[in-house]
Amino acid sequence: MSNPEEHLDIGALQDLKEIMESEFETLVNTFVADSLSKVEQLADIIAQQDCDELRKVAHSLKGSSSNVCAFRLSEFARQLEMMGKDGKMAGAEEVLASLSEEFSTVTLLLNNSL
């Protein structure tokens, strides 16, 4: 696996873990479950070419990814959010593929941090 620092801000994540203590595991589990649902939703939304829904779901994923220090995942979500906002979905499937791969990596890293 590549360097975890390429996917998560490990220092910030450790700080978050110390601050949240026993709630950290709940945060990670909730993030993983909610985000999995959002990634699946994004595939449907892109297939339906629904720009407004793309913007909303991607925006939500961007924020939650940022909350768990997953900056690359957040960036892919931001790209999809901007596509939805601009009403231009060309290339959205490719961004979603990168986002999905990054989500898998982040999920593994977060679960390993518990």
C-alpha positions as CSV (number, residue, x, y, z in Angstrom):
1,M,0.0,0.0,0.0
2,S,1.2,3.6,-0.7
3,N,2.1,5.9,2.1
4,P,-0.9,6.5,4.4
5,E,0.1,10.2,4.6
6,E,-0.9,10.5,0.9
7,H,-4.5,9.7,1.9
8,L,-5.0,11.0,5.5
9,D,-3.5,13.7,7.6
10,I,-2.2,11.2,10.2
11,G,-1.2,13.9,12.7
12,A,-4.6,15.6,12.6
13,L,-6.3,12.2,12.8
14,Q,-4.3,11.4,15.9
15,D,-5.3,14.7,17.5
16,L,-8.9,14.0,16.6
17,K,-8.6,10.5,18.2
18,E,-7.2,12.0,21.4
19,I,-9.9,14.6,21.6
20,M,-12.8,12.2,20.9
21,E,-11.4,9.3,22.9
22,S,-14.1,6.5,22.9
23,E,-16.3,8.4,20.4
24,F,-13.6,8.2,17.7
25,E,-14.6,4.6,16.7
26,T,-18.2,5.8,16.4
27,L,-17.1,8.6,14.1
28,V,-15.1,6.3,11.9
29,N,-17.9,3.7,11.7
30,T,-20.5,6.3,10.9
31,F,-18.3,8.0,8.3
32,V,-17.6,4.7,6.5
33,A,-21.3,3.6,6.5
34,D,-22.6,7.0,5.4
35,S,-19.9,7.5,2.8
36,L,-20.4,4.1,1.3
37,S,-24.0,5.0,0.8
38,K,-23.0,8.4,-0.8
39,V,-20.5,6.7,-3.1
40,E,-23.3,4.4,-4.3
41,Q,-25.7,7.3,-4.6
42,L,-23.2,9.2,-6.7
43,A,-23.0,6.4,-9.3
44,D,-26.8,6.5,-9.7
45,I,-26.8,10.3,-9.8
46,I,-24.2,10.4,-12.5
47,A,-26.1,7.8,-14.5
48,Q,-29.2,10.0,-14.3
49,Q,-27.2,13.1,-15.2
50,D,-28.7,15.0,-12.2
51,C,-26.3,17.9,-11.7
52,D,-28.1,19.4,-8.7
53,E,-28.1,16.1,-6.8
54,L,-24.5,15.5,-7.7
55,R,-23.6,18.9,-6.2
56,K,-25.5,18.2,-3.0
57,V,-24.2,14.6,-2.3
58,A,-20.7,15.4,-3.3
59,H,-20.7,18.5,-1.1
60,S,-21.8,16.4,1.9
61,L,-19.1,13.8,1.2
62,K,-16.5,16.5,0.8
63,G,-17.3,17.8,4.3
64,S,-17.4,14.5,6.0
65,S,-14.2,13.4,4.4
66,S,-12.5,16.6,5.6
67,N,-13.8,15.8,9.1
68,V,-11.9,12.5,9.2
69,C,-8.7,14.2,7.7
70,A,-9.2,12.4,4.3
71,F,-8.0,15.3,2.1
72,R,-7.6,13.4,-1.2
73,L,-11.1,11.9,-0.9
74,S,-12.4,15.4,0.0
75,E,-10.7,16.8,-3.1
76,F,-12.3,14.2,-5.5
77,A,-15.7,15.0,-3.9
78,R,-15.0,18.7,-4.4
79,Q,-14.3,18.0,-8.1
80,L,-17.7,16.3,-8.5
81,E,-19.4,19.0,-6.5
82,M,-18.0,21.6,-9.0
83,M,-19.1,19.5,-12.0
84,G,-22.6,19.5,-10.5
85,K,-22.5,23.2,-9.8
86,D,-21.3,24.0,-13.3
87,G,-23.8,21.6,-14.9
88,K,-21.0,19.8,-16.7
89,M,-20.8,16.1,-16.0
90,A,-18.3,15.1,-18.7
91,G,-15.6,13.1,-17.0
92,A,-17.7,12.5,-13.8
93,E,-17.4,8.7,-14.2
94,E,-13.6,9.0,-14.1
95,V,-13.6,11.2,-11.1
96,L,-16.0,8.8,-9.4
97,A,-13.8,5.9,-10.2
98,S,-10.8,7.7,-8.5
99,L,-13.1,8.7,-5.6
100,S,-14.3,5.1,-5.1
101,E,-10.7,3.8,-5.1
102,E,-9.6,6.5,-2.6
103,F,-12.6,5.7,-0.4
104,S,-11.6,2.0,-0.3
105,T,-8.1,3.0,0.8
106,V,-9.3,5.5,3.3
107,T,-11.7,3.0,4.8
108,L,-8.9,0.5,5.3
109,L,-6.6,3.1,6.8
110,L,-9.3,4.4,9.2
111,N,-10.2,0.9,10.3
112,N,-6.6,0.2,11.0
113,S,-6.4,3.4,13.1
114,L,-9.0,2.1,15.6
